[in-house]
């Protein structure tokens, strides 16, 4: 496998993985390209490398900035915007976890809290079952939220050594 084949395979695979992590495939492919690029890339570079439209490139670059996975870079003497990805994989994982927590876990916790406040007749089996399920979900999602918080605050070596101890 030559470099271009390896690069294409990496970009395609990262795109597939990204869609599993809650990021659309095109966005993950743009991220992969920026991740392996030794130099910042312009929108035109991204369009050319991935054979995507300007609109698709701009939308995904903007989304990657919103997820805090990349940043704009000024190139002296050039008026184009350039972009570079965060290269630290641990930091990337933390940023993705933080964004998914904000987009997924926090809204679910809010809804579950509202549902626990519903006016229920606790003498009815259907209401008891409903409340038990809501409480179980709230407990589970709450633990997930706390786990993500621990990861976000943790040092990489501490996190993985603790995780390995739990697995053993």
KEKOL-641256 format. One record per residue: residue in one letter; x, y, z of N, C-alpha, C in turn. Coordinates in pm, whole numbers, plus 50000, padded with zeros to 5 digits. Layout:
<nodes>
AXYZXYZXYZ...
</nodes>
This chain:
<nodes>
X500864988350000500005000050000500915012450000X500705021249904501505033449900500865044249989X501535055650000501065066350088499645070950052X499405073549924498075078449884496965068449916X497245055649898496255045449933496035045150084X497105045950161497005045850307496235058150356X496545069550297495865081950334494365080950305X494015076050187492595074450149491915064750244X492575053550275491985043750366491755049850505X492725057450554492575063850685491385073450685X491295081850582490215091750574488855084750567X488765074050487487505066650476487145059950608X488125053950673487875047050800487485056950909X488185068350916487855078551017486445083850992X486055085050865484705089250832483665079550884X483935066650867483015056350917482965056651069X484125057451133484155058051280483445070451331X483675081651264483035094051305481535092951308X480955086251210479505084851208479035076151325X479895067151374479565059251493479635067651620X480445078251617480635086851734479705098751737X478805099651641477865110851641478285122551554X479275120551470479715130951377479425125851236X478905134451149478585129451015479865125550940X479685116650844480815110850771481695121450705X481085131150637481885141550569482695149750669X482075152950780482765160650883483965152750936X483775139950959484865131551008485975130250903X485605129650777486625128750672487435141650663X486775153050676487495165850678488435166050799X487925161450913488745160951033489955151951012X489745140250952490845130950927491915137350839X491475144050734492425150650644493255160950719X492595169150801493315179350878494195172950986X493735161851040494485154951145495835149851094X495875144950972497115139250920497955149250840X497395161050820498125171150743499185177850830X500425178250783501475184750862501365200050860X500635205450764500475219850749498985223350752X498635235550792497245239850784496745239350639X495465236450622494875235450489493815246150469X493665250750346492615260250311491355252550273X490255259750261489015253750216489225247250079X489955254149991490225248849857491015235849864X491985235149956492755222749973491815211250014X490915214050108489985203850157489065199350043X488535209149967487645205949854488355196849754X489585200349721490345192749621490695178849671X491195177949794491615165049849490455155149862X489285160149903488145151349931487105151149819X487325159149716486355160249604484955163549656X484875174249736483595178749789483365193249747X482115197349757481755211049717482225221149820X482265233749780482645244649871481655245349989X480375243949959479375244450066479575233450168X479835221250119480075209950207481325212250290X482385216950226483635219650297483435230550403X482805241650364482585252650459481735248350577X480655240950550479765236550657480515227450755X481305218050703482005208750790483165215350864X483845224650801484895232050871484295240150987X483175246650961482485254351066482045245151180X481495233351145481075223851249482265218951331X483385216251266484575211851339485085222651434X484975235151393485325246251483484365246551601X483055244651574482065244451682482305233151781X482785221851733483095210551820484465212451887X485145223151853486465226351909487515215751873X487365209951753488315199851708489375205651615X489175218051573490165224751489490035239751506X490985246751448490975261351460491445267751330X491115280551317491595288351204493025292551233X493805293251126495215296951138495505307751036X496225317851078496655328150985497985324050923X498045324850790499295322150719499795335650670X500935340250719501455353350681501555354750528X501045366050478501125368850336500025362450253X499115355250315498035348650241496695352950300X495765356750214494465361650261493445350550283X493745338450237492835327350257492795323150404X491685316950442491605311050575492215297150569X492975293850671493555280550682493085274350812X493115261150815492585253750929493555242750967X493625240351099494425229051147493675222051259X493845209051264493165200951365494015199751490X493355197851602494035193851725494665180351696X495925178551730496635166151698496705156351815X496485161151936496555152552055495285143952062X495435130952044494295121852037493505121752168X494185122252281493485122852411492625135452418X493175146552374492425159152376491245158452281X491415152252166490305150452071489195142352137X489555131452201488555123052268487815130852376X488545138952452487905147052557486945157252497X487355163652389486495173752327485235167552268X485375155852207484205148952153483285144852267X483855139452374483055135352490482315147252550X483005158552560482385170552616481205175152530X481405175052401480335179552310479155169852311X479435157052313478355147152316477605147752449X478325150252558477675151952689476695163552682X477155174552625476305186552614475105183952524X475305177052413474245174952314473305163352348X473815153252419473035141052439472645138552584X473635138152673473335134452812472575145252887X473015157752877472375168452952470895170352914X470535170252785469105171352752468275159552804X468845147452800468115135852850467895137153001X468925141353073468775143253217467705153553250X467665164153171466665174553193465245169153172X465045161453066463725155653038463355145653146X464305137153187464015127353291463635134153422X464305145153453463955152753574462535158153565X462145163153449460775167953429459775156553442X460115144853386459205133453392459035128353534X460075129253616459965125053755459025134053835X458805146253784457915155753851456465154453806X456205145053713454835143353660453875139753773X452645144153757451595141353854451105126953832X451595117853915451285103653898450525098354018X449685088653992448975081454097449795069054128X450555069554235451485058854267450805045954311X449485046254321448765033854353448465025654226X448615031954109448375024853983449655017953935X449525005353894450694997653848451355004153727X450585009353634451165015553515452005027653553X451545035453649452285047253694453545043053771X453415032353852454575027353926455645022353829X455205015053728456145009853629456825021153552X456025031153514456565042753443457625049653528X457305052453654458225059453743459475051153770X459335038053784460495029453807461445030153687X460875029653568461695030453447462405043953438X461675054653464462265068153459463385069353562X463175064253682464205064853787465425056553749X465205044653691466335036353648467135043353538X466425049053442467105056353334467865068353389X467245075553480467895087253540469165083053613X469105072053685470275066953756471375063253657X471025055953551472005051653452472615063453378X471795072453328472295084053252473105093153345X472685094353470473435102153567474835096553589X474935083253596476245076953612477095078953486X476475078153370477195080753245477735095053245X476885104453286477275118553290478455120453385X478405114253501479505115453597480785108953544X480635097853474481805091253414482475100153311X481675106653229482235115853129482915127453200X482315132453306482925143453383484295139253436X484395127053487485685122053537486705121853424X486285116953307487195116553192487645130653153X486705140053153487035153653111488035160353205X487965156753332488855162953431490145155053451X490185142853401491295133853431492515136253343X493615132853398494875132053324494845118753248X495395118553130495345106553045495925094253115X497095095153173497725083453235496905078553354X496365087753435495535083653549494285076653500X493635082253400492395076753348492595062353299X493605060253216493805046953160494315036953264X495135041353359495585032053463494405027953551X493505037353580492315034253659491385024953580X491205027753453490355019353367490905005053361X492215003653344492834990353338492654982853469X492724989853582492514983353711491074978153721X490134985653668488734981553672488484969353584X489184968553472488994957653378489574944553433X490694945453506491354933353560490504926453658
</nodes>
